[in-house]
Amino acid sequence: MRKTQKLTLTAMFVALGTLTSHTFYIPLGIVKAFPIQHVINVLSAVLLGPFYAVAQAFCVSLMRNMMGTGSIFAFPGSMLGALLAGVLFAKTKKTGMAFAGEVVGTGILGAIAGYPIAALFIGQEASLFGFIPAFITSSLIGSGIAFVLLKVFQRNRVIERASAKG
């Protein structure tokens, strides 16, 4: 895929993530899972690579914060998930590793990185592992959706055809 195509697809992912991340959610008891950003992270990690995945995660987080529809916790969660998904996929070329990278990167590492933000910048008392259940639930659902989409893409050779045209 050429650089112009990668930039265009990244911009489309940023627009999609900015507009839909806060509107589509899955109620799970007292927790709401917002899986769209995780879907986009895994798709961009596999289709574009770690650099573009992190760039789109940062841009979506920034845009949502500027619009008042996101929180400061979106930065470490989405960016760490996108990075780990992209790096693991780049090393192994296995979709399952991108799934695992997003879940571990966002669900665990992003949640842990959110603790100092809550404690220092927002001034809220939070337990170190207080964010993990919500982050991991959302990332599991979103990454699962992306995993299924990517398997369908692979079966229908969508990714091969898109890469061959570039």
N, C-alpha and C positions, 0 to 999 in steps of 0.2 A: 504494500500500500504506500502510495506516495505521501510526502509530508503534507501537501495541501489537503489530501483526502483525510489524513489523520487529524489535522486541525479542524476540518469541517465536521467530522464525526464527533470530535471532542466538544466543539461548540454546540452541536445538537444534544449531546448528553448533558451539558451544562444547562441548556434551556429546559430540557425535559426534567432534570433534577430540581431545578429552581421552581418550576411551576407545579410539580406534582408531589414532591417529597412530603409536604405537610398536609396534603389533601387526602391522600389514600392511606388508610391505616386499618389495622386488624385489631379489634378489641380482644384482649386476652385477660379477662377478669379485671383486675385493677390496673393492668399495664396495657398500653397501646403500642403496637409494633408498627413502625413506619419503615417498610421494607424497600421502598423505591430506590433510595440512595445506595443500598447494598446491591440491588440488582444492577444498577448503573456502574458501581465500582467493579464488580466481577466482569461485566461485559467489556468495560473499557480496559481492564487489566489483560483480558484474553485477546481482544481485538486490536488494541493499540499499544500495550506495553506499560511498564511501571511508571515511566515519566509522565505520559499523558493521563494515566489513571490518577496519579497524585494531583496533577494540575487541574483536572476536572473536579476532583473532590474538594480541592481548595476553593476553586471558583464557585461551586455550588454553595459551599459553606459561607463564603463571603457574601454572595448575592442574597442568600436567605437571611443572614444576619442584618444586612443593610435594609432589607424589606421588613424586618421585624417578625419573620416567620420561622426563624431558626434560633438556636442557642449557641453559646460559645463552645459547648461540648461537641458540636458537630466537627470542629476542626481536628482535634486529635483523633477522634473516633473514625471519621471517614478517611482521613489521610493515611493513618496507620494501616487501616484495612485495605485500602487501595494499593498501598505500597507493598504490603506483604503478599497480597493476591497476585500482583504483577510480577514480583520477584520470583515467587514460587512457580508460577506458570512459565515464566521465561526459562527457568532452570530445568523444569521437568516436562513441559508441554502437555501436562495433564490437567484437564478441567477440574478434576476433583481437588487438585492442589490449590487452584485459584479459590475454590469454595472454602477450603480449610484456611487459607491465608486471610480471607475476608472475615471469617468467623473469629479466628484467633486475634487478628489485628484489630478489628473493631470491638468484638465482644469481650476480649480480655485485656489486651494492651491499651486500647482506646479508653476502656472503662477505668483502668488504673491511672492512665494519664489525665483523666477527667477529675480525679480526686484532688490534686493540688490546685486545679483551677477553682473548684468549688470552695476549698478551704482558704486559699489565699486571696483570690480576686473577687469572689462573690461574698465571702464571709459566712458561708453556710457550713454548719457542722454536718458532715457526712461520713459514713463508715467507708473504709477503703474499698470494700467489696459491695457497697450499696448500689453502684451503677451496673455491675456485671449482669444481673438477671435481665434488666431491660435491654441493655446493649446486645447481649448474646441472643436473646429471643428475636429481636428485630433482625440481627445479622443472619441468624439461621434461616429465617423465613425468606428474606430477600436473596440470600446466596443460593438457597434451594430453588427459588424461581429462576434465577439466572442460570443455574446448573442445568435445569430442564430445558430452558431456551437454547442454551449452547449445544446440548445434545441433539436437539431438533435441527439446529443450524448445521451441525456436523453431519448428521444423517442425510440431510438434503444438499450437502456440499455448498452451502451458502458462503461459508468462510473461504473455501478454496477458490470459488468463482470471484469473490470480491478481491482476493489477493492477486489472482491471475490478471485481472484487468488493470491493476496498478502498475 
